[in-house]
Amino acid sequence: MSDHPNAIQQSTLTDGGWKKKTAIFLSSQTISLFGSMLVQYAIIWYVTLSEQSGAVLTISTLAGFLPQIVISLFAGVWADRYPRKLLIIGADVLTALSTLALAIAFLLGYRELWLIFLVSAIRSVGAGIQTPAVSALLPQIAPTEKLMKVNSINGTIHPLIMIVSPILSGAMLSLSRLEIIFFVDVVTAALAVILLLTLQVPPLPRLVTQTQGYLDDLKAGLSYIRQTQQIRTLFLFFAFVFFLVAPIAFLSPLLVARSFGEEVWKLTANEITFFVGSILGGIIMTAWGGSPNRFRTLGLTCLVWAVLFAGLGLAQDFTVYLVVMTLSGIPMPFFSATSMTLLQEIVPSELQGRVFGVQQLIMSSIMPLGMLVFGPAADYLSIEALLVISGTLMALPSLWLYFKRHPIPAQPDLAPAD
């Protein structure tokens, strides 16, 4: 409809301008993510090597993801109330300043663990603020029909960074001091902010006519999700899938160590092959552009995942295992690009921050809940058996979503309840 907020937003995008804006935005996010991943791996390895304590590593992990879960709902509302570009810049500045403070403390010889945990928590808050704002900003600068290609390109960049950053972080950690990596993150954050400052983003109508309070906005967003059948279906599907993904996400290194040997190169190959597959999948997805029926694409993608995850559990040879792990990475961009594009297409612009905030909450919390089940189970069952079980169970919601025959309009006439 012509008065739909997404239609109004899209009418302001010109064919000549959106490509430059998208390139600037993706470049800034790539630079920012690269610096963040360098620091994340450096902190994990520093804590692991210096303390060699599972309890300390658990605290470090909790500090890195719990604040992001807590801030998700707040961040979603902020992304709909305030300029998203400024929120992203603010999150980058917050993480950069906290990392700078940590680097200075290390230079002065102050290396207390509590300070590392505190900075990890602050960085997690920054990531929680940034994620829904980034997802909701893309439709403001790219036409609807180009969102799948843009999200696919982004889905290719991320696994590439996930391959390069641990290698470079490890090399830097072995050749120089930890605080040097912290300073690199400060520099990359500064470059990302400078790029974003040059980006012109059209304002949302909601930012001009804002009259409700914070809780009213939050309730309106939750009400919209509850009343919109397509969003409910998608989020229920996300919850099932991310619960069942927990064994492959967290337990595959333990599987390799138990079944194929504890050599470092084997553990490294286990991680890298998945991301190599993801890069290949991103290239394929960018060239293809995806099916117009997003539900069917997601259902088929996760059905392929279900078969491959079960295949990992059945693999008896390490070479076969690595081949299947590489294939398991290929569907990843299909899943991420399709799910993000679907939400960007059907959710009104002024509600996207809250919807992506809830999505982030689901994705951040469900996998750890899955580990509460699969982690202890790994002490009684083989991880191979758990992968076969989770793969088999994942086929059920995948088939359910595949046969959902709702039309997926590009711009449905949906609005939140008053």
N, C-alpha and C positions, 0 to 999 in steps of 0.2 A: 504494500500500500504506500502511497506517496507520502503520507504523514507519519509513517513508521520512523522512529528515531534512527534506525540503521540506514534507512533510505535517505533521510536528510543528511546524515553523516557522509554517506557514499557520494552524494551529489556534489560534495565539496572537493572530491579528489579528482585531479586531472591526470591524464595518461602520462604526461611528461614529468609531473612532480612526484608521484608516489614511488617511483623506482629509486630516485635519489634519497628520499626520506627513509625508505625501507633499508637501503644499503647503509646509511648512516646509523640507523637504529640497531641493525644486526651487528654491525662492526663494533659499536660501543658495547653491546651485550657480550660479544665474543671476547673482547679484551678484558672486560670485567670478570667474566666467568673463568678465563684462563688464570688470572691472578688469584682468584678465590680458590681454585682447585690446587694451585701450587701450595698455598698456605694450608689448605685442608690436609693434603697428604703429608706435608712437612710436620704438622702438629701431631698427626696420628703416629708417624714413625718416630718422632722425638719422644713422645710419651711412651710408646711401646719399648723403644730401646733403652731409655733412661730408667724406667720403672719396672718393666717386665712383670707387670701385674694385671691380671684380668679385671680385677675390681676397679683399678684406676682407669683402664681403657674403657670400661663400661661407663664410668662417670663422664669421661671425655666425650663418649658417643652421645650420652643423654644430654650433655650441655650443648652439643651440636645440633640436636634436632627437636628437643622438647619446646624451647622457646618459639620455634617456627610454627609448631602445632598450636600453641596457645595464642599466638598473634594472628593466626589465619583469619578468623572472623572479623576482628578489628580491621585488619589490613584490607579485606574485601570492601568494607564500608568506606574506608578512607579512599580507596581507588575509585569509588563512585562519587565521593564528595569533593575531592580536591584534584587539581591537575596531575594526571598520572606521570607526566614527565618529571615534575618536581618531586613526586614521591620516589621515583627511581633514583633521581639524583641524590635525594636526601638519604636513601638507603646506602648508596655507594659511599657517600661522605661519612656516614656513621661507621660503616665497616672499616673504611680507610683510616679514620682517626683512631679507632680502637686498636687496629693493627699497628699503627704508628706508635701509639703509647706502649704497646707490648715490645716493639722493636727497641725503643729507647730504654725500657726497663731491662731488657736483655743486655744491651750495650753497657749498662751500668752495673751489670752483674747480678741483677735481681731476677731469678728464674723460678719463682715459686709456682707450684702447680695450680694453686687457686687462681692466679692471675691468668694463666692459660685457659682455664675453664671459663672464667668470666668473659674473656675476649671471645672465646668460641660461642658463648651464649649471646653476646651482643651481635656477632656476625650472623648467628642464626635468626635473631630478630630482624636484622637487615634483609636477609633472604626471604623471610616471611612477608615483609612489607613489599618487597620488590616483585615477587612472583606473580600475584594477581594483577598488579599494575602493568607488568610487561605483557601478560596475556591479553589484557583488555585494551592496551594501547594500540596494538597492531592493526585492529580494524579501523582505527582512526586515521591511519596513514596509508593503508593498502586497500584497494577495491575488493569487494566480497569475492568476486570470481578469481582473484589472485591469491586468496588467503591460503589455499591448500599448497600452492607452489612455495609460498613464503615459509609456511610452517614446515614443509618438507626440507627446504634448504637449511632451516634452523635445526631440524632433526638430523641433518648430516654433519653440521658443525659440532654439535655437542659430543658425539662419540669420538670425533677426531681429537677434541680437547681432552677427553677422558683417556686417550691413548698417550698423547704427548705429555700431559702435565705430570703424571706420576714418574715417567722416565726422567724428565727434566728436573723435577723436584728432588728425586733421589740423587741425581748427578750433582745438583747444587748443594745438597745437604752433605755429600761426601767430600766436596771440594772447597766448601766455604762454610761460614757460620750461619746458624738458623735465622738470625736477624736480617741477613742479606735477603733472604726469601721474603721476609715481612716487608722490607723496603720495596721490593719488586711489586708486591701487591698494592702498595700505596701508589706507586707510579702508574700501574695499569688502571687503578680506580680513577686517578686524576685524568688520564687520557680518555677514559670512558665518559666522565663528566663533561669534559671539554667538547667531545663529539655531541653529546646530548644537548648541550647549550646551543648548538647551531641548528638543532632540529625544530622546525616549526610544526606544531600540532594544533589542529583546530579545536576550539573548546567544545565541550559537551553542553547540550541544552540544560542538563541537570545542574551543572555548575553555576548557571546563571540564575536559575529559578529555585534555588535551594531554600526550603522553608522548614522542613521537618527536622526533628532532633535525631541524635545518633541511634537511639533504640528504635525509633520509628523506621529509620532506614534499614536497620538490621532485620526487624520484623517483616518489612515489606519484601526484602530479598528472600528470606526464608519462606514467606508466604508464596512468592512467585515460584520457587522451586517445588514447593509442596503441591501447588495447583497446576503445574505444567507437566503433563504426563510424560512427554519426551525426556525432560530433564530428570524426572524421578527414575525413569527406566535406565537412563545412562548412568546415574550415580549409584543405583543399586547394582548395576553391572560392574562398575568400578570397584565397589566394595568386595564383591565375590572374587574378581580377578586378582586384586592386589593382596587379598588374603592368601590365595593359592599360589601366588608368585613368590611368597616368602622363602620356601625351601631353595629355589634356584638362586635367589638374590643373596641369601645369607649363608647357605650351607654348602654351596658348590666347592669352595676351597677345602672345606673339611672332607668332602667326598673325594677330591683328588688326593689329599694327603693320606686318607685311609686306604683307598683302593689302588692308587697308581704310584704313590711315592711322595716323599716330602721335599723333593728337590725344588729349589727356588724357581728354576726355569719352568717347571710344570705349573706351579701356582701362578706365575706370571702369564703363561700361555692361556691358562683358564680365563683370566680377566681380559686379555687383549683380543682373543678370538671373537668374543661376544661383540666387542666394540667395532672390530673389523667388519663383522656381519652387519652391524647397525649402519656403518658408513655406506656399505653396498646397498642396503635397503633404502637409505635416504636418497641415494642417486637414482634408484629405480622409481621411488615415489615421486621425486621431483620431475622425472621425465614423463611418468604416467599421468599424474594429476589426480588420481583417485576416482572412485566410482561416485556418481551422484547420490546413491543410496548409502549414506554414511553408516547406518546401523548394520547393514550387511557387510560392509568393509570391516568394521570392528569385529563382528561376529566371526567372519571367516579368518581374520588375522589371529584371533585368540584360539580358534579351533586348530590352526596350524601350530600355534604355540603349544597347545595341549599335546599334540602328537609328538612334537620335538622334545618337550620336557620329559615325557614318558620315554622317548628314545634315549635321552641322556641317562636315565635310570637303567636302561637295558644294555647300554654299551659296555662291552667287556674289554675292549682294547682302547688305549689312550689316544691313539691317532683317530680312531672312529669317534671317540668322545669329543675331540677337538673339532672335527668336521661338523658334528651335530651342534656343538656350541656355537660355531660360526653361523650355521643356518638359523640358530635360535635368535641371533642378533638381528637378522634381516627384517622380521616383522615389527621390530621396535619402532622405527619411524612411521610405519603404517599406522600403528596404534596411536602414537603421540600426535602426529600431524592430523589424523582424522578426527580424534576426539577433540582436540583444540579447535579445529576448523568448524566442526559441528556446533560447538558452543558459541563460537564467534558469529556464526551464520544465523542462529535462531534466537539468541538472547539479545534483547535491546541493549544498545550501547551503555545507557545509564545504569544498567543492572549487571553488567558483565563483571565488574570488580567483585561484587558480592558472590556471584555464581562461581567465579574462579577461586575465591577465597574458600568456599565450601569444598570445592574440588580439591584444593590443596590440603584442607583438613582431612579429607577422606584418604588421600594418597599418602599423607605423612603419618597417619595414625594406624591405618589398617594393617600395613605390613609388619610393624612391630607387634601388633596383636597376633598376627599369624605366627610370628616367631615364639610367642608364648605357648603356642600349641605345638608347632613343628620342632622347635628347639629341644624341649625336654623329650619329645618323641624320638629324636635322633639318638638318644642314649639307649633306646629299647629296640628300635627298628633301624635297618640300614637306610642311609640317605637315598640310595637307589630306589628302595621301596617307597619312600616318601615322595620321590619325584614321580614315580608311576602313579601313585595315589592322587597327587595333586594334579597331574596332567589329565587323568581320567575324570576327576571332578570338574576341572576347568572346561571340559568339552560340553558339559550340561548348560551352563549359562551362555556359552558361545553359540550353541545351537538355538537356544531360546532367543537371543538377540538377533541372530541371522534371520529368523523367520518372523520377526516383528515387521509388520507391513505398514507401519505408519508412514504417510508421506512426510518428507523432510523439506518443507518449503524454505526457500532462501531467506524470506523475510515474513514470518508468520505474524498475524495480527494478535500478538500477545502483549499483555501489560500487567504489572503487579497490582495486587489489590490495593485499593485506597485505604 
